[in-house]
Amino acid sequence: MGGIAHPPGYPLIIGSIYLATRIFRFAEPAHVANVVGATYAVASGVALFYAGWLITRSRLAAVVATVVFATGYSIWAEASQVGFVSVQTLLVFLMVATLAAYEDEPTATRLIAVAFATGLSLTNHGLSIFMLPATAVVVASRRFPGKARPRMLTQAAAALLLGLTPWLHVLRGLVVPVPIDRPENLTRLSLIDLRRQVFDRSIAKESQTGASDQLLETGRQKLLAEWPSFAHDTLREYGWAWIAPSLVGWCVLARQRPRLAAWLAWTGVATLWFSLVTPPLLDSDRYFAVIYALLAVCLSAGIGWFISAVPQFVGVYITQRRRTLSIVVMLVVLIAVGLRIHQQLTGPARINVVRLRENAEEQAEIGLGIVRHMEPGGVYFTNWTSSWYPRYARHVLGVDRDLSIETVDFGSMGFERAADILAGGRRLYLQRSTPQYEEAFSLVKRSGVFYEVFPKTKSA
């Protein structure tokens, strides 16, 4: 409908879905949205291959790292639904690729590419903020040939702004009226929301307790509580067979590309800190996909180092038969790919897709049930977390019935307007009851999921 998602707005993925649903009007919107999300997942695999090749100059190393990453459980699970994870991994790989290319040869064109990727990275999740200082250090510490000309700096600034253009979708949603209105987001919509959740709450918690070490203790407890789950998920994702060469690969990068290795380490630590330590805990296991992405980059470096080092250990024999060896290795990789994809199609990833489909069908039925049990011309007050059911039935399935579905404050549920709506002769429905409504009106539960509001009779 062209509305705004919850903070920080996710303009890249939401704007892409809005545009795709306008182009493919013949398709069901939820299907189009899932295709968009899966496309970003595929693009992240392509970007990883390119980044791995830039770092190692070995197609084999890039292919193996891409295969390991692209067949991981969490990557498949997130790619099967619309979310920020697939887009975030794509942006991480684009940043790695542009920084690696800039390190190889710091030209004006490659600086512009870094600037554009940096701007684009700020159009998804607030996690990208953590990449900014590391990116600035990499660019500033790599000596640029000649003097930085004003024209070149202007072009880099323009590229940065060009990368930020998906935010225009959010500005559009703030200016142009849309059927689905989310007024509670107007005061929270910006990347500043990350500051509010990370720092403001932490400072408030510390000032309330009066103990300077309370925040650190809370973080330590959450880290200890979440670490076993993180370790289990990481082993499920890769196993030690891939984690070990990933760690070796980071050491190789630390020697060959210290700036890029520092960038990867900073981004990984910042992501872990945000997802594990910072209160409140915000769906932390979804952020681990960024950690897997960073490990995949290091894995390509580790495999590339191994491929280049093998001939030095085993002599000329391998060098002369490198083509045969490469064919054998590629066959092994293809077999491994088939086994992992078969595991995902028949295992946890398939279960995840089935559950998503069942949940979507259930929500559609709930929405139809709500709308069909309401009188035409009525008003439905709902808080935003529960408003999708009737709105999906109205705007997508076409069951309109001239209903006015309005988002109201969760606490009051629009109590201040209830009397005026009833006095105007319209039916009033509530997503949830409140003590104020129960005291001032008579509430009747309809179809087991919503309430109809009536004036209290004198006898009552």
Residue pairs with C-beta under 8 A, 6 or more apart in sequence:
1 178
1 179
1 180
1 395
2 18
2 172
2 173
2 176
2 178
3 173
3 178
3 179
3 180
3 181
3 182
4 14
4 170
4 173
4 174
4 182
4 185
4 189
5 14
6 182
6 185
7 185
7 188
7 189
7 190
7 193
8 125
8 126
8 189
8 190
8 191
8 193
8 194
9 167
9 170
9 185
9 189
9 190
10 84
10 87
10 124
10 125
11 123
11 124
11 166
11 167
11 168
11 169
11 170
12 87
12 120
12 123
12 124
12 166
13 36
13 37
13 40
13 82
13 83
13 84
13 87
13 124
14 169
15 166
15 168
15 169
15 170
16 36
16 40
16 166
17 32
17 33
17 36
17 82
18 169
20 32
20 33
20 35
20 36
21 27
21 29
21 32
21 33
24 32
28 396
29 396
30 360
30 396
33 82
34 80
34 81
34 82
36 82
37 79
37 80
37 81
37 82
37 83
37 86
38 79
38 80
38 86
40 79
40 86
40 87
40 90
41 75
41 78
41 79
41 86
41 89
41 90
43 90
44 86
44 89
44 90
44 93
44 293
45 66
45 69
45 70
47 90
47 93
47 94
47 97
48 62
48 65
48 66
48 69
48 70
48 93
48 293
48 296
48 297
48 300
49 62
49 63
49 65
49 66
50 62
50 93
50 97
51 62
51 93
51 94
51 96
51 97
51 100
51 297
51 300
52 58
52 61
52 62
52 65
52 66
52 296
52 297
52 300
52 301
52 304
53 59
53 61
53 62
54 97
54 100
54 101
54 104
55 96
55 100
55 253
55 257
55 260
55 297
55 300
55 301
55 304
56 62
56 300
56 301
56 303
56 304
56 305
56 307
57 304
58 303
58 304
58 307
58 308
60 303
60 307
60 326
60 329
60 330
61 300
61 301
61 303
61 304
61 307
62 300
63 330
63 333
64 299
64 300
64 303
64 333
65 296
65 297
65 299
65 300
65 303
66 296
66 300
67 333
67 336
67 337
67 340
68 238
68 242
68 296
68 299
69 75
69 292
69 293
69 296
69 299
71 337
71 340
71 341
71 344
72 237
72 238
72 292
73 236
73 237
73 344
73 347
73 348
73 349
74 85
74 233
74 237
74 285
74 286
74 288
74 289
74 292
75 86
75 89
75 289
75 292
76 344
76 349
76 352
77 348
77 349
77 352
78 85
78 86
78 286
78 289
79 86
80 349
80 352
80 353
80 356
81 352
81 356
83 286
84 124
84 125
85 286
85 289
85 290
87 124
87 125
88 124
88 125
88 127
88 128
88 289
88 290
89 289
89 290
89 292
89 293
91 117
91 120
91 121
91 124
91 128
92 121
92 131
92 267
92 290
92 293
92 294
93 293
93 297
94 117
94 120
94 121
95 114
95 117
95 118
95 121
95 131
95 135
95 263
96 260
96 263
96 264
96 297
97 117
98 110
98 113
98 114
98 116
98 117
99 114
99 135
99 138
99 259
99 260
99 263
100 257
100 260
101 110
101 113
102 110
102 111
102 113
102 114
102 138
102 139
102 142
103 138
103 142
103 257
103 259
103 260
106 142
106 143
106 144
106 145
107 145
108 152
108 155
111 139
111 144
111 152
111 156
112 155
112 156
112 159
113 159
114 135
114 139
114 156
115 156
115 157
115 159
115 160
115 163
116 159
116 160
116 162
116 163
117 163
118 131
118 132
118 135
118 160
118 163
119 159
119 160
119 161
119 162
119 163
119 164
120 163
120 164
120 166
121 128
121 131
121 163
122 128
122 129
122 163
122 164
122 191
123 163
123 164
123 166
123 167
126 191
126 193
126 194
127 270
127 271
127 274
127 287
127 290
129 191
129 194
130 266
130 267
130 270
130 271
130 274
131 263
131 266
131 267
131 270
133 266
134 262
134 263
134 266
134 267
135 263
137 259
137 262
137 263
138 259
138 260
138 262
138 263
141 259
142 259
170 189
174 186
174 189
179 391
179 395
180 387
180 391
180 395
181 406
181 407
182 384
182 407
183 407
184 384
184 407
184 409
188 196
197 278
197 280
197 282
198 274
198 278
201 279
201 280
202 215
202 278
202 279
205 214
205 215
205 218
205 279
206 212
206 214
206 215
215 279
218 279
219 276
219 277
219 278
219 279
222 276
222 277
222 279
222 281
223 276
223 277
226 276
226 281
226 284
227 276
229 285
230 272
230 276
230 284
230 285
230 288
233 285
233 288
234 243
234 288
234 291
234 292
235 243
237 292
238 246
238 292
238 295
242 295
242 299
243 295
245 299
245 302
245 303
245 306
246 295
246 296
246 298
246 299
246 302
247 298
247 302
248 302
248 305
248 306
249 297
249 298
249 299
249 300
249 301
249 302
249 303
249 304
249 305
250 261
250 264
250 265
250 298
250 301
250 302
252 301
252 302
252 304
252 305
253 260
253 261
253 264
253 298
253 301
254 261
254 262
256 301
264 294
264 297
264 298
267 290
267 294
268 290
268 291
268 294
271 287
271 290
271 291
272 291
274 282
274 287
275 281
275 282
275 284
275 287
275 288
276 284
310 318
311 318
311 319
311 322
318 325
344 350
363 388
363 389
363 392
364 389
364 392
364 393
364 397
366 389
366 449
367 388
367 389
367 390
367 391
367 392
367 393
367 394
367 397
368 393
368 397
368 399
369 447
369 449
370 380
370 389
370 390
370 393
370 447
370 449
370 450
371 390
371 393
371 394
371 399
371 401
371 403
372 399
372 401
373 446
373 447
373 450
374 380
374 401
374 403
374 427
374 429
374 446
375 401
375 427
376 401
376 402
376 403
377 401
377 402
377 403
377 426
377 427
378 401
378 403
378 404
378 426
378 427
378 428
378 429
379 403
379 404
379 406
379 421
379 426
379 427
379 428
379 429
380 390
380 403
380 404
380 405
380 406
380 429
380 430
380 431
380 450
381 406
381 408
381 413
381 414
381 428
381 429
381 430
381 431
382 390
382 405
382 406
382 407
382 408
382 430
382 431
383 407
383 408
383 409
383 410
383 413
383 431
383 432
384 407
385 410
386 431
386 432
387 405
387 407
387 431
390 403
390 405
391 405
393 399
394 400
394 401
394 403
394 405
406 414
408 414
411 434
412 434
412 436
413 430
413 431
413 432
413 433
413 434
413 437
415 434
415 436
415 437
415 440
418 428
418 437
418 440
418 441
418 453
421 428
422 428
422 441
422 453
422 454
422 455
427 452
428 452
428 453
429 446
429 450
429 451
429 452
429 453
430 437
430 443
430 450
430 451
430 452
430 453
431 450
432 451
433 443
433 451
437 443
437 451
437 453
440 456
441 453
441 454
441 455
441 456
442 453
442 454
442 455
442 456
442 457
442 460
443 451
443 452
443 453
443 454
444 451
444 452
444 454
445 451
446 452
